[in-house]
Amino acid sequence: MEKCFVMNVTGSNYLNNAILSPISIDISLSILLIGSSGLTFKQLLTGLKYPTNYSINLIQSNSFLLIKSMKKAGGIEYATKIYVNEKFSLQNVYKSAIQKYFHSGIETMNFSDRQKSANTINDFISTSTNGMIENMLKESDINLDSSFILINCIYFKGIWVNQFNKNKTTEDDFMVNETYSIKIPFMKTKAKFKFGFINELNGSSVIELPYANSNLTLTIVLPSKDIDLNNLIQLSKNYDWKNLSNRLRNQTLSVEIPKFNATINQFLNRPLIKMGMDSLFDSSTAQLNHIVHNNGTPIRVTLDYLYHQAVINIDEEGTTAAATTAASSRSMPITFLATKPFLYLLRTSSTIYFIGHFTGKN
């Protein structure tokens, strides 16, 4: 699903930095899926790429395993929560499933007090992201007639196996395009990394930077000289990342990559509608009728917002000394210079946690 989302969320605006967390969005949509029926259920099932015969039990089990793998990955903080209009009560079956399989919080709220509602949600987001994300929602973002608001947050700060020496970080030229460059900080190191060229991506070069105490890697894909970032994004839509590591080999590399952080603050209503999940937001067709009730009578509600916030920090910190044994090769190392726009993924062999691109422009 990440291939669809990265295009629909960023649209044609590939000139700016972009990031999203497919796994976070998938789990949030699955939370909605188990509370839906009819057209909404079918649209979510299709949008999430589940087989048409998938049962609610399988969806719940799949999401539970995803969350479990995320918690084991190391460096990732994840939280999701549904804020429900206080006029309604949660259906017991739904509440039990959310808590058991999704580790999601659910809270009733008086949306008529918009400032208090925004403050409460912002406090949850700040706590969930170790203070990295503050004041995400404004008072004006709270709709007085909202049925519920679903918030999901993900934050990552990892520790490199091979650290970048902070003393070697320098300002250098980053080519935003063929005629325009900017000065940004570049981190530098020399060590053994998995590296290779991928034919399906027009010979683009790929490096995997591993994190300590984790099976996560930061995979950077640098476009080959005859394609740009937009071409690379288009090619990557059909690429199977699961087998990537098997096609790379360990080599001593001299690596220079930008030091950067990236964030996304976006309502996902429009991308989801574009991907065929429009009934969620349409009061005439929404069938989210297994979530809340009023005095025992199921209420069909409409989703007002699906808001996605993702943050990633890439800096020098690592777990080994700057002068690593692996770096002391006698032969001249291959140089990997990420001095132009590139695609990056925070991933394991089976799961993409973040996908984004860096252009030097916020």
Backbone torsions as a table, in degrees:
resi	resn	phi	psi	omega
1	MET	NA	-25.1	-176.3
2	GLU	-60.1	-30.4	-178.3
3	LYS	-67.8	-36.4	177.5
4	CYS	-70.3	-44.0	-175.1
5	PHE	-66.1	-42.9	-176.0
6	VAL	-62.1	-30.0	177.8
7	MET	-80.2	-40.9	-176.2
8	ASN	-77.3	-30.1	178.4
9	VAL	-77.0	-45.5	-179.0
10	THR	-83.0	-21.0	-178.4
11	GLY	60.0	-139.5	179.4
12	SER	-90.2	2.7	-176.1
13	ASN	-84.5	59.6	-179.1
14	TYR	-81.5	1.0	-179.0
15	LEU	-79.2	-18.0	-179.6
16	ASN	-105.9	158.6	174.4
17	ASN	-58.1	143.2	179.4
18	ALA	-146.8	149.3	177.7
19	ILE	-155.4	148.3	169.8
20	LEU	-155.6	166.1	179.9
21	SER	-118.1	98.8	-178.4
22	PRO	-58.9	-39.6	-176.4
23	ILE	-67.0	-37.2	178.5
24	SER	-65.0	-43.5	179.5
25	ILE	-67.1	-42.2	179.0
26	ASP	-56.8	-46.2	-177.9
27	ILE	-66.0	-40.6	179.2
28	SER	-63.5	-41.5	178.3
29	LEU	-68.3	-32.5	176.8
30	SER	-66.8	-32.9	174.9
31	ILE	-61.0	-40.3	177.1
32	LEU	-71.6	-37.0	-177.0
33	LEU	-59.1	-43.9	-176.9
34	ILE	-73.5	-9.2	175.9
35	GLY	-104.4	11.8	-175.1
36	SER	-115.0	173.5	175.5
37	SER	-153.7	175.2	173.5
38	GLY	55.7	-133.8	-176.0
39	LEU	-61.7	-42.9	-179.3
40	THR	-61.8	-42.5	177.8
41	PHE	-60.6	-46.1	-178.8
42	LYS	-63.1	-43.0	-179.2
43	GLN	-65.2	-41.8	179.0
44	LEU	-68.4	-39.7	179.2
45	LEU	-60.9	-44.3	178.6
46	THR	-67.7	-44.7	-178.5
47	GLY	-62.4	-33.9	179.7
48	LEU	-86.7	1.7	177.2
49	LYS	64.6	28.1	173.7
50	TYR	-79.8	149.0	172.5
51	PRO	-59.4	148.5	-175.7
52	THR	-64.4	-20.4	-179.8
53	ASN	-96.5	11.3	-179.3
54	TYR	-66.8	136.7	179.5
55	SER	-95.3	164.3	176.4
56	ILE	-58.0	-40.4	-179.5
57	ASN	-61.0	-41.5	179.2
58	LEU	-67.3	-38.3	178.5
59	ILE	-63.6	-43.6	179.4
60	GLN	-63.8	-43.2	-179.9
61	SER	-65.1	-41.2	179.5
62	ASN	-62.2	-44.2	179.5
63	SER	-66.0	-39.1	178.5
64	PHE	-59.9	-43.2	180.0
65	LEU	-67.9	-36.5	177.4
66	LEU	-62.8	-45.5	179.8
67	ILE	-64.8	-40.0	178.8
68	LYS	-61.9	-43.3	179.6
69	SER	-66.5	-34.3	178.6
70	MET	-64.7	-41.8	-178.9
71	LYS	-67.5	-27.8	179.5
72	LYS	-84.0	-15.2	-171.9
73	ALA	-66.9	-33.8	179.1
74	GLY	91.7	124.3	176.5
75	GLY	89.2	-4.3	-177.0
76	ILE	-105.4	131.0	172.5
77	GLU	-113.1	125.9	-175.6
78	TYR	-132.2	140.5	174.6
79	ALA	-155.4	145.2	174.1
80	THR	-141.2	148.6	-176.3
81	LYS	-153.8	143.3	176.1
82	ILE	-109.4	126.9	175.5
83	TYR	-103.9	118.1	-172.7
84	VAL	-108.6	140.8	175.4
85	ASN	-53.9	132.0	-175.4
86	GLU	-64.8	-11.5	177.8
87	LYS	-70.5	-16.3	-175.9
88	PHE	-111.5	165.3	172.2
89	SER	-122.3	148.2	179.6
90	LEU	-75.8	140.7	174.0
91	GLN	-71.5	136.3	-172.3
92	ASN	-59.5	-42.3	-178.7
93	VAL	-63.1	-43.3	-179.7
94	TYR	-65.8	-46.3	-179.7
95	LYS	-58.6	-43.4	179.9
96	SER	-63.2	-42.9	-178.9
97	ALA	-65.4	-42.2	-179.8
98	ILE	-61.0	-43.9	-177.7
99	GLN	-72.0	-38.9	-174.9
100	LYS	-76.7	-46.2	-171.2
101	TYR	-98.5	-27.2	-172.6
102	PHE	-111.8	-7.9	-178.2
103	HIS	52.5	35.2	-176.6
104	SER	-100.5	140.6	174.6
105	GLY	-86.9	151.1	175.7
106	ILE	-135.1	132.0	-176.2
107	GLU	-138.7	135.3	173.8
108	THR	-82.5	149.4	-172.7
109	MET	-150.3	146.4	175.1
110	ASN	-90.5	97.5	-176.1
111	PHE	-71.7	-10.8	178.1
112	SER	-69.3	-24.4	172.6
113	ASP	-94.3	83.9	-169.5
114	ARG	-67.6	-39.3	-179.2
115	GLN	-66.6	-43.0	178.6
116	LYS	-63.9	-40.0	178.9
117	SER	-62.1	-46.2	179.4
118	ALA	-62.1	-42.0	-180.0
119	ASN	-63.1	-42.3	-179.4
120	THR	-63.3	-45.0	179.8
121	ILE	-65.7	-42.1	179.5
122	ASN	-63.9	-36.4	177.0
123	ASP	-63.2	-41.0	177.9
124	PHE	-62.4	-44.1	-178.7
125	ILE	-65.3	-43.9	179.9
126	SER	-61.6	-45.1	179.3
127	THR	-63.6	-40.1	-175.9
128	SER	-71.0	-20.6	-177.2
129	THR	-115.4	23.1	179.4
130	ASN	54.1	36.1	177.5
131	GLY	78.1	5.8	-179.1
132	MET	-73.1	-28.6	-177.8
133	ILE	-117.9	116.3	-177.7
134	GLU	-121.6	144.5	171.9
135	ASN	50.4	49.6	-177.9
136	MET	-67.5	-44.3	-177.6
137	LEU	-101.4	143.9	173.8
138	LYS	-101.2	164.7	177.8
139	GLU	-55.3	-39.0	-177.7
140	SER	-68.6	-14.3	178.6
141	ASP	-78.8	-12.7	-178.6
142	ILE	-92.5	118.6	178.4
143	ASN	-88.1	127.8	-177.6
144	LEU	-58.8	-30.3	-176.7
145	ASP	-101.0	14.7	-178.8
146	SER	-58.1	139.5	172.8
147	SER	-79.8	-49.1	172.4
148	PHE	-164.2	161.9	177.5
149	ILE	-125.2	130.3	178.0
150	LEU	-105.5	123.2	179.8
151	ILE	-115.9	133.6	171.3
152	ASN	-131.3	140.3	-176.5
153	CYS	-130.5	144.0	172.0
154	ILE	-145.5	136.1	-177.7
155	TYR	-134.5	137.9	179.5
156	PHE	-133.6	132.6	170.7
157	LYS	-144.7	105.8	-173.8
158	GLY	-104.5	167.4	178.2
159	ILE	-114.1	123.3	-178.7
160	TRP	-67.8	147.2	166.8
161	VAL	-67.3	-46.1	177.3
162	ASN	-109.0	108.4	-174.6
163	GLN	-77.9	158.3	172.9
164	PHE	-96.6	128.6	179.9
165	ASN	-70.0	118.8	-178.3
166	LYS	-59.4	-29.8	-179.3
167	ASN	-69.6	-17.4	-179.7
168	LYS	-97.7	-2.6	176.8
169	THR	-71.8	124.0	-177.4
170	THR	-135.9	158.7	175.4
171	GLU	-80.4	124.6	178.4
172	ASP	-138.4	173.6	-177.4
173	ASP	-77.9	132.1	171.4
174	PHE	-116.4	123.5	-176.3
175	MET	-83.2	100.3	177.7
176	VAL	-63.3	-40.1	171.6
177	ASN	-150.0	-170.8	-173.8
178	GLU	-65.3	-22.8	-174.3
179	THR	-118.3	-3.9	-174.2
180	TYR	-132.4	127.7	178.5
181	SER	-127.8	157.3	176.6
182	ILE	-132.7	159.8	176.7
183	LYS	-92.6	124.3	176.5
184	ILE	-138.7	160.2	179.1
185	PRO	-73.7	132.0	176.4
186	PHE	-114.1	133.6	175.0
187	MET	-93.4	146.6	-174.6
188	LYS	-135.1	140.6	175.6
189	THR	-156.4	168.0	176.0
190	LYS	-137.9	120.2	-176.5
191	ALA	-167.2	-178.1	175.4
192	LYS	-90.7	127.9	177.8
193	PHE	-135.8	158.2	170.9
194	LYS	-74.8	132.5	-172.4
195	PHE	-150.3	151.5	175.8
196	GLY	179.6	179.1	177.6
197	PHE	-117.7	137.0	-174.4
198	ILE	-111.0	114.1	-177.0
199	ASN	-60.2	-40.5	-177.5
200	GLU	-65.1	-17.4	177.3
201	LEU	-107.2	32.0	177.1
202	ASN	61.4	36.3	177.7
203	GLY	75.5	17.1	178.4
204	SER	-62.6	147.0	-179.3
205	SER	-89.3	144.5	-175.9
206	VAL	-131.5	135.8	174.4
207	ILE	-129.7	143.6	175.1
208	GLU	-112.8	122.0	178.1
209	LEU	-105.7	110.0	-173.8
210	PRO	-80.6	151.8	175.2
211	TYR	-104.1	149.8	-178.3
212	ALA	-74.6	149.1	177.9
213	ASN	52.0	39.3	-174.5
214	SER	-162.5	155.5	172.0
215	ASN	-99.5	15.5	177.5
216	LEU	-83.2	146.5	170.6
217	THR	-133.7	152.2	168.1
218	LEU	-94.9	113.6	179.9
219	THR	-98.0	121.6	178.0
220	ILE	-110.7	129.1	179.7
221	VAL	-115.0	113.7	-177.7
222	LEU	-101.2	120.5	-177.8
223	PRO	-56.4	142.8	174.4
224	SER	-66.7	168.5	-169.4
225	LYS	-65.2	-21.9	-176.4
226	ASP	-102.3	11.7	172.1
227	ILE	-134.2	160.3	176.6
228	ASP	-110.7	-176.1	-176.6
229	LEU	-60.1	-41.4	-179.4
230	ASN	-61.5	-43.4	176.4
231	ASN	-60.6	-42.2	-179.7
232	LEU	-62.8	-43.5	178.9
233	ILE	-60.3	-42.5	179.2
234	GLN	-63.0	-43.9	179.5
235	LEU	-65.4	-35.4	-175.8
236	SER	-70.1	-17.3	-179.3
237	LYS	-59.8	-30.0	-176.8
238	ASN	-107.4	11.8	-176.6
239	TYR	-94.6	137.8	178.1
240	ASP	-93.0	103.6	-175.4
241	TRP	-72.1	-16.5	-173.5
242	LYS	-62.8	-30.0	-177.5
243	ASN	-99.3	8.6	-174.2
244	LEU	-60.5	-48.2	-174.2
245	SER	-57.9	-33.6	-179.5
246	ASN	-68.4	-16.3	-177.6
247	ARG	-99.1	0.8	178.6
248	LEU	-108.0	157.6	177.3
249	ARG	-133.5	152.7	-178.9
250	ASN	-68.7	127.7	178.3
251	GLN	-143.2	150.8	173.7
252	THR	-76.3	123.9	-175.3
253	LEU	-127.6	145.3	165.9
254	SER	-97.8	113.7	-169.2
255	VAL	-113.2	134.3	172.6
256	GLU	-133.5	116.1	179.6
257	ILE	-132.8	154.1	179.1
258	PRO	-65.2	145.2	168.0
259	LYS	-89.5	121.6	-174.6
260	PHE	-156.6	164.1	167.1
261	ASN	-130.5	153.5	-178.5
262	ALA	-139.8	151.2	179.6
263	THR	-146.9	155.1	171.7
264	ILE	-131.0	134.2	173.3
265	ASN	-127.5	102.3	-172.2
266	GLN	-151.2	136.4	167.7
267	PHE	-76.0	132.2	-175.2
268	LEU	-96.6	9.6	-179.1
269	ASN	-54.3	-51.3	-175.4
270	ARG	-64.9	-47.3	176.7
271	PRO	-59.4	-38.5	-179.9
272	LEU	-66.6	-41.1	177.0
273	ILE	-61.8	-41.3	179.7
274	LYS	-62.9	-29.0	-178.8
275	MET	-91.6	9.1	174.1
276	GLY	93.7	10.1	179.8
277	MET	-106.1	51.2	-173.4
278	ASP	-79.7	-25.1	-175.0
279	SER	-66.1	-21.3	176.9
280	LEU	-53.3	-37.8	-170.7
281	PHE	-105.8	4.7	-176.4
282	ASP	-106.4	113.8	-176.0
283	SER	-63.1	-21.6	-178.6
284	SER	-85.3	-18.4	-177.0
285	THR	-125.1	-12.1	-177.6
286	ALA	-60.9	130.8	178.8
287	GLN	-125.7	60.9	172.8
288	LEU	-97.1	67.9	-170.1
289	ASN	-104.9	11.6	177.5
290	HIS	-115.7	21.3	-176.5
291	ILE	-105.8	-50.4	-176.2
292	VAL	-126.8	164.2	175.2
293	HIS	-144.6	164.0	176.8
294	ASN	-127.5	105.7	-177.2
295	ASN	55.4	40.5	175.9
296	GLY	90.8	-10.8	179.5
297	THR	-95.6	119.3	179.0
298	PRO	-57.3	137.2	179.8
299	ILE	-110.9	130.8	176.3
300	ARG	-86.3	117.1	-175.5
301	VAL	-114.8	167.1	179.9
302	THR	-116.8	140.6	176.1
303	LEU	-79.7	125.7	178.5
304	ASP	-85.1	-46.4	-176.7
305	TYR	-138.2	143.4	157.8
306	LEU	-123.4	107.3	-173.5
307	TYR	-106.8	127.9	-176.9
308	HIS	-115.8	128.0	176.1
309	GLN	-128.2	124.3	178.0
310	ALA	-133.1	142.8	-179.2
311	VAL	-135.1	138.3	173.1
312	ILE	-138.4	138.3	176.7
313	ASN	-117.6	128.9	176.5
314	ILE	-119.6	109.1	178.1
315	ASP	-139.1	-165.6	-167.8
316	GLU	-81.5	-14.9	-167.5
317	GLU	-59.1	139.0	178.8
318	GLY	-152.8	-175.4	-175.2
319	THR	-111.5	-1.5	178.9
320	THR	-122.1	165.7	177.3
321	ALA	-65.4	158.9	-178.1
322	ALA	-64.3	-37.8	179.0
323	ALA	-91.1	90.9	-177.0
324	THR	-87.7	155.7	178.2
325	THR	-61.6	-39.4	-177.9
326	ALA	-63.4	-21.1	-177.2
327	ALA	-84.5	-9.5	-173.1
328	SER	-91.2	46.2	178.5
329	SER	-78.9	143.8	179.8
330	ARG	-79.1	-29.1	179.6
331	SER	-77.0	156.9	179.0
332	MET	-68.8	125.1	-178.5
333	PRO	-74.0	153.5	171.0
334	ILE	-68.4	143.9	-179.6
335	THR	-103.7	128.2	174.7
336	PHE	-113.5	106.2	-177.4
337	LEU	-112.5	110.6	179.2
338	ALA	-92.0	69.6	-174.7
339	THR	-103.6	15.1	175.5
340	LYS	-145.0	166.6	-176.2
341	PRO	-52.5	138.3	-176.4
342	PHE	-143.4	163.8	175.7
343	LEU	-98.4	144.7	176.2
344	TYR	-141.1	152.1	-180.0
345	LEU	-138.2	134.5	169.0
346	LEU	-99.1	115.2	-165.5
347	ARG	-152.6	161.3	162.5
348	THR	-108.9	-175.3	179.9
349	SER	-65.7	-23.0	-174.6
350	SER	-113.5	-17.3	-171.3
351	THR	-137.1	135.6	172.7
352	ILE	-98.1	117.8	-179.6
353	TYR	-89.0	-40.6	174.2
354	PHE	-133.6	147.7	168.8
355	ILE	-140.4	136.7	-178.2
356	GLY	-163.8	179.0	172.4
357	HIS	-137.8	148.1	-178.2
358	PHE	-113.0	126.7	-178.9
359	THR	-122.4	-4.3	-175.2
360	GLY	85.9	-5.2	-177.3
361	LYS	-120.7	126.2	178.1
362	ASN	-82.2	NA	NA
